[in-house]
Amino acid sequence: MATTGMQLLGLVLSIIGWVGGFLVCTLPMWRVTAFIGNNIVTAQITWEGLWMNCIWQSTGEIQCKVYDSLLALPSDMKAARGLTVLALLICTLSLTLGVLGIKCTECVGLPSLKARLARVSGVLFVIAGFLILVPVCWTAHSIIRDFYDPYVAAPHKRELGPALYLGWGGSALLLIGGSLLYAGSNPPGIPSSPTFSSGESSPRRAGGPAQNISVV
């Protein structure tokens, strides 16, 4: 029961991390306009994401525009697109394997095959967590580097957007959930904790037949 609970907890955490990764990929909130110096009150706020940028007017109106050309994007944004999409595809595959492999489902009859599927699912969730973590950290590093670069003009400086924080949380859930799913999926015959079996060879029981020892 303990391993089944660990599998379910790992699968639930991984699903939540997958949803967070989907929001990270779609939300245009990776970069936000920085308020520097006397630029405290502004008529608009710019949000930049992987697929579009949005401008929030002081009147409450929001206008979004999809990027016209993929080739015009910077290299970090191209890599972030590819890695996040790949992570979501891996999560979809690992979720299917996880549902087939956890002990509380009857989709697969062989216990050994179920354990292997669950372990592969856990490994794939961990890989997906790393694939989301890399572009998020890369983008955060570039934003912080440009923010403190004196050669970058103030209007071009950005701050960390909410999508980056969501990416850190989602990748952490995927890493933890995948690890729990892998640890709770022991193949048959391999116990999760060491067991000690009492040996059959024991000293002669009291009241048993006595053996006559003759000394020559």
C-alpha positions, 0 to 999 in steps of 0.5 A: 500500500505504501508503494501504491500511495507513492506512485499515486502521489508522484503521478498527481504531482507530475500531472500538476507540473505538466499543467504548469509547463503547459501554462509556461509554454502558452502564456506571454509572460516571460518578460515584462517591462522594467520600471527604471529611474523616473519611468515609474508611471507609464501608459503601457506595459509590455509582456513578451512570451514564446509565441506572442507579445502583449501590450497592456494599456493604462485604459485596461485594453490589452493587445496581443500580436503573434511573432511574424517570423521565427527566424527573427527571434533570438536564439534563446527564445527559439531554444525555449520553444523547442525544449518546452514543446518537447517537454510537453510531448514527453509528459504526454507519453509518460502520463500514458505509461504511468496510468498503465503502470501504476498498481491501482489500474488493471490495464496491464496484467503482468506485474513485472511489465507494470513496474517497468512502465511505471519506472519508465514513466518516472524517468520521462517525467524527470527528463521533462522537468529538466527540459522545462528548467533549462530554458526558464533558467536560461531566459532568467539569466539573459534578463538579469544580464541585460538588466545590469548591462549599462550598455543596454538602454532603459526602454529595452530592459526587462524584468522576470515575468510570472511565467518564469516563476511558474516554470520553476515550480512546474519543473520542481513538481515534475522532478519530485513526482517523477522520482516518487513514481520511480521509487514506488515502482519496484519490480516483483521479487525486489522488496522496497525495504530489506527483509530478513528470513529466519533460517530453518536450522536451529538448535535442538528443541527442548524435549526432543529425542536425546542423542546417545553419544558413546565414548570409546 
